[in-house]
Amino acid sequence: MPKWSSPLFTDIRNALGESVVFANWKGRQYFRSWVKPANPRTAKQMANRDVLKQLVKRYQELSGDPEVVAAWNREALPYTITGFNLFIKQGMASNVSCPATGQVSIPFTVTYDLGIPADKAALYAIRADGTIINVTPPGGLQSGKGKTISITLTSAGTYYIFLANGAVMKPGDIPPKAYQAITKWSRDNVNGVAKEAKIVIS
């Protein structure tokens, strides 16, 4: 690996255009040819990126309210990260899916990977008109991947099934609240997209 010593440049790093890369390894400066970084676009990787994109978009929609931002930041304090980072972290570790259609008062199955602490996790069915129904089972949600629960909705409509962090709370509020809901997505590793947990109840 080529090395150099210069009285003018004691520490130089990063790339010079797309020809040379300068770096430092164990106190020794070196340079090498620039190589275009790989950008694999497998369906799995693209689905993962799409989930991340959807989570960022959702947090941005919620963060218009400073009290919501403050509530998420309070929840993130023990982890020494921001509320945004916690929201993304818990969302990326989660998946939730459900059938596309169902019937009033007939149970259907929700499948999930829980990236939220089980003692704080909740499951919300949010209707297209904004109505929020807490469908968390009495015993709570289970930690782990590939878990399933059966839920029943008693009114017709289009619903989105969200995993939520029920511990995030604005002062004086009573759950369920939309700003607690993190993710309604799972990874479609065949088509390379985020798939929302959406069910039409008739």
VMD Tcl script that draws the C-alpha trace (Angstrom):
set ca {
  {0.00 0.00 0.00}
  {1.57 3.36 -1.01}
  {2.54 5.63 1.90}
  {3.87 9.16 2.09}
  {5.16 11.75 4.53}
  {4.62 15.45 3.99}
  {5.40 18.51 6.13}
  {2.44 20.28 4.47}
  {-0.27 17.64 4.81}
  {-0.02 15.91 8.18}
  {-3.50 14.38 7.94}
  {-5.42 14.11 4.69}
  {-8.43 11.88 4.18}
  {-11.33 11.14 1.84}
  {-11.33 11.06 -1.93}
  {-9.74 13.25 -4.57}
  {-12.42 13.24 -7.23}
  {-12.92 9.70 -8.47}
  {-9.27 8.80 -8.80}
  {-7.51 8.56 -5.42}
  {-8.69 7.83 -1.87}
  {-6.63 9.06 1.09}
  {-7.00 7.39 4.49}
  {-5.35 6.66 7.80}
  {-4.82 3.17 9.21}
  {-3.27 2.68 12.66}
  {-1.63 6.09 12.45}
  {-0.19 5.49 9.00}
  {-1.42 7.51 6.09}
  {-1.93 5.80 2.75}
  {-3.68 6.21 -0.55}
  {-5.29 3.84 -3.04}
  {-7.25 3.91 -6.25}
  {-10.86 5.02 -5.96}
  {-13.36 2.20 -6.51}
  {-17.04 2.87 -7.06}
  {-18.92 1.56 -3.99}
  {-21.14 -1.42 -4.58}
  {-24.86 -0.76 -4.43}
  {-26.55 -4.16 -4.46}
  {-30.19 -3.93 -5.44}
  {-31.55 -7.29 -4.42}
  {-35.29 -7.44 -3.73}
  {-34.57 -7.97 -0.03}
  {-32.34 -4.90 0.21}
  {-34.78 -2.76 -1.75}
  {-37.66 -3.83 0.52}
  {-35.59 -2.92 3.56}
  {-34.80 0.51 2.11}
  {-38.45 1.09 1.29}
  {-39.48 0.29 4.87}
  {-36.89 2.79 6.11}
  {-38.22 5.41 3.68}
  {-41.80 4.86 4.89}
  {-40.77 5.11 8.55}
  {-38.91 8.38 7.98}
  {-41.92 9.78 6.14}
  {-44.28 8.76 8.94}
  {-42.11 10.32 11.66}
  {-41.89 13.53 9.66}
  {-45.69 13.64 9.49}
  {-45.95 13.20 13.27}
  {-43.16 15.61 14.14}
  {-45.16 18.68 13.14}
  {-46.33 18.70 16.77}
  {-43.49 19.75 19.15}
  {-45.18 17.89 22.03}
  {-45.05 14.66 20.03}
  {-41.34 15.20 19.36}
  {-40.81 15.84 23.08}
  {-42.73 12.67 24.01}
  {-40.58 10.55 21.69}
  {-37.41 12.22 22.97}
  {-38.40 11.42 26.57}
  {-38.90 7.77 25.66}
  {-35.48 7.72 23.98}
  {-33.58 9.25 26.92}
  {-32.52 5.92 28.53}
  {-31.00 4.88 25.21}
  {-29.07 8.18 24.83}
  {-30.48 8.66 21.32}
  {-33.09 10.96 19.86}
  {-36.78 10.17 19.60}
  {-36.41 10.02 15.83}
  {-33.65 7.42 16.15}
  {-35.76 5.35 18.55}
  {-38.79 5.53 16.26}
  {-36.73 4.33 13.29}
  {-34.91 1.67 15.33}
  {-38.11 0.13 16.67}
  {-39.81 0.39 13.30}
  {-36.94 -1.25 11.41}
  {-36.91 -4.15 13.89}
  {-40.65 -4.73 13.37}
  {-42.95 -6.17 10.71}
  {-46.74 -6.44 10.68}
  {-49.04 -8.02 8.11}
  {-52.68 -9.06 7.78}
  {-55.13 -10.35 5.14}
  {-56.35 -7.91 2.48}
  {-60.02 -8.48 3.29}
  {-62.19 -9.60 6.18}
  {-65.72 -9.57 7.51}
  {-67.40 -7.74 10.36}
  {-67.15 -9.67 13.65}
  {-65.14 -12.50 12.02}
  {-61.64 -12.98 13.52}
  {-58.60 -12.62 11.27}
  {-54.92 -13.25 11.88}
  {-52.22 -10.60 12.26}
  {-48.60 -11.73 11.93}
  {-45.82 -9.62 13.43}
  {-42.16 -9.31 14.40}
  {-41.92 -7.21 17.55}
  {-39.13 -4.64 17.62}
  {-40.69 -2.73 20.51}
  {-40.25 -3.85 24.15}
  {-43.16 -6.21 24.83}
  {-44.19 -4.37 28.01}
  {-44.67 -1.18 25.97}
  {-45.94 -2.62 22.69}
  {-49.48 -2.17 21.45}
  {-51.45 -3.08 18.34}
  {-53.77 -0.47 16.85}
  {-56.32 -0.74 14.06}
  {-56.60 2.75 12.57}
  {-59.58 3.23 10.28}
  {-59.26 5.40 7.17}
  {-61.38 8.08 8.88}
  {-58.83 8.34 11.72}
  {-60.68 6.25 14.31}
  {-58.17 4.33 16.46}
  {-59.05 0.98 18.02}
  {-56.67 -0.64 20.50}
  {-56.71 -4.33 19.54}
  {-53.84 -5.34 21.82}
  {-54.74 -8.65 23.51}
  {-55.21 -8.58 27.31}
  {-51.96 -10.48 27.81}
  {-50.03 -8.10 25.56}
  {-47.90 -8.87 22.53}
  {-45.15 -11.47 22.47}
  {-41.49 -10.72 21.85}
  {-39.85 -12.29 18.83}
  {-40.50 -12.91 15.18}
  {-43.33 -14.58 13.30}
  {-45.83 -14.17 16.13}
  {-49.55 -14.31 15.39}
  {-52.70 -13.09 17.08}
  {-56.36 -13.17 16.13}
  {-58.34 -9.93 16.22}
  {-61.93 -9.00 15.42}
  {-63.29 -5.72 14.09}
  {-66.97 -4.98 14.56}
  {-67.45 -2.18 12.02}
  {-67.03 -2.14 8.27}
  {-64.32 0.02 6.73}
  {-60.70 0.15 5.62}
  {-58.21 -0.35 8.46}
  {-54.43 -0.11 8.82}
  {-52.85 -2.35 11.46}
  {-50.03 -0.62 13.34}
  {-47.49 -1.75 15.91}
  {-47.23 1.06 18.47}
  {-45.19 2.12 21.49}
  {-47.84 2.76 24.13}
  {-45.34 4.32 26.53}
  {-44.90 7.41 24.35}
  {-47.37 9.93 25.73}
  {-48.00 13.68 25.67}
  {-48.90 15.09 29.10}
  {-52.60 14.70 29.81}
  {-53.29 12.35 26.89}
  {-55.05 9.01 27.13}
  {-54.14 6.21 24.70}
  {-54.60 5.11 22.03}
  {-53.07 7.98 20.06}
  {-51.91 8.01 16.45}
  {-48.46 9.40 17.35}
  {-47.74 6.19 19.30}
  {-48.24 4.10 16.15}
  {-44.92 3.36 14.46}
  {-45.25 0.86 11.66}
  {-47.87 -0.74 9.46}
  {-45.29 -2.28 7.11}
  {-43.63 -5.57 6.38}
  {-40.95 -6.37 3.85}
  {-42.05 -7.87 0.55}
  {-38.76 -9.57 -0.30}
  {-40.10 -10.85 -3.63}
  {-41.13 -7.51 -5.13}
  {-38.65 -5.38 -3.20}
  {-41.16 -3.04 -1.54}
  {-42.69 -2.20 1.82}
  {-46.14 -3.74 2.09}
  {-48.69 -2.07 4.34}
  {-50.95 -4.02 6.69}
  {-54.26 -2.91 5.22}
  {-57.54 -4.77 5.54}
  {-60.96 -3.94 4.14}
  {-63.74 -5.15 6.46}
  {-67.15 -5.63 4.86}
}
mol new
graphics top color blue
foreach p $ca { graphics top sphere $p radius 0.5 }
foreach p [lrange $ca 0 end-1] q [lrange $ca 1 end] { graphics top cylinder $p $q radius 0.2 }
display resetview
